Amino acid sequence: MSTRASARDLVKVYGQGDTRVRALDGVDVDLDSAHLTAIMGPSGSGKSTLMHCMAGLDSATSGTVVVDGQDISRMSQRRLTALRRTRIGFVFQSYNLVPTLTAEENITLPLDIARKPVDREWFDEVVGAVGLADRLHHRPAELSGGQQQRVACARALVSRPSVVFADEPTGNLDSHSSGEVLAFLRRSVDELGQTVVMVTHDPRAASYAHRVLFLADGRIAGDLAAPSQQDVLDALGALT
Ligand SMILES: Nc1ncnc2c1ncn2[C@@H]1O[C@H](COP(=O)(O)OP(=O)(O)OP(=O)(O)O)[C@@H](O)[C@H]1O
């Protein structure tokens, strides 16, 4: 199975002296191609730190991160920015859409900024899969939270990135909208062949994943394939 992103012996230390925190303490991860991977763990276990280091949003103290075959730990800021724009997709808890732009303009924004052409066939496929074809000319304020997050998912996928990193993508959504967003993230993997990793606190969200990694105290503490909600709850219970 091919790997889209990997981390080796990843260490991230914040602060110094008394306030020193070892947020990541030697993490090894391989994110499999065309898989939806969930990352779970208690508050403060290092989930966001791992995600930010693997997505090139933050630099690790030591260790290696390879994305799309490129070692981002040793990359210049300029190359890293270019890689982030075109090879990595992001979905955040707060949708981070530009309020003055339509859904369509928001979706194509990363490509417009990178001055890359929009592949209309892929755009239509992504918009169709996300169920937004009749909402493309609406602005974010005219869309529900779930629809806004689906726009954000489409924006993350429009450049056909190597990996999509989603940080609590359903954290602000009710259960119905969460279901829609999770179903889309899963479909983007199963039908469009994308690779998605998401941090979540929600066992139901994690049960949509092909694989769930558990972090505790900055280390990998568990790894389950296609778990049920109950499997996830049991694994979390054993960690806390
Ligand atoms: N910028 C920072 N400066 C100092 N310490 C930090 C910083 N960011 C995170 N930490 C610390 O690193 C550890 C891991 O934090 P991180 O946010 O990765 O955990 P998390 O598992 O995502 O938590 P949560 O589920 O609460 O979002 C925590 O002890 C946190 O306090």
The ligand as a Gaussian input file, in Angstrom:
#p B3LYP/6-31G(d) Opt

LIG

0 1
 N        1.877000      27.041000      20.919000
 C        2.038000      26.308000      22.025000
 N        2.848000      26.712000      23.021000
 C        3.039000      25.959000      24.123000
 N        2.467000      24.751000      24.327000
 C        1.646000      24.300000      23.373000
 C        1.377000      25.036000      22.170000
 N        0.529000      24.327000      21.404000
 C        0.258000      23.207000      22.096000
 N        0.927000      23.164000      23.262000
 C        0.911000      22.082000      24.263000
 O        1.249000      20.876000      23.603000
 C        0.441000      19.795000      24.059000
 C       -0.303000      19.187000      22.895000
 O       -1.240000      20.134000      22.389000
 P       -2.203000      19.829000      21.151000
 O       -2.982000      21.074000      20.894000
 O       -1.438000      19.230000      20.049000
 O       -3.172000      18.708000      21.783000
 P       -4.542000      18.159000      21.234000
 O       -4.495000      16.673000      21.421000
 O       -4.794000      18.659000      19.863000
 O       -5.547000      18.796000      22.266000
 P       -7.099000      19.196000      22.136000
 O       -7.840000      17.899000      21.948000
 O       -7.411000      19.797000      23.474000
 O       -7.239000      20.141000      20.990000
 C       -0.463000      20.389000      25.137000
 O        0.135000      20.138000      26.398000
 C       -0.483000      21.860000      24.822000
 O       -0.689000      22.624000      25.985000

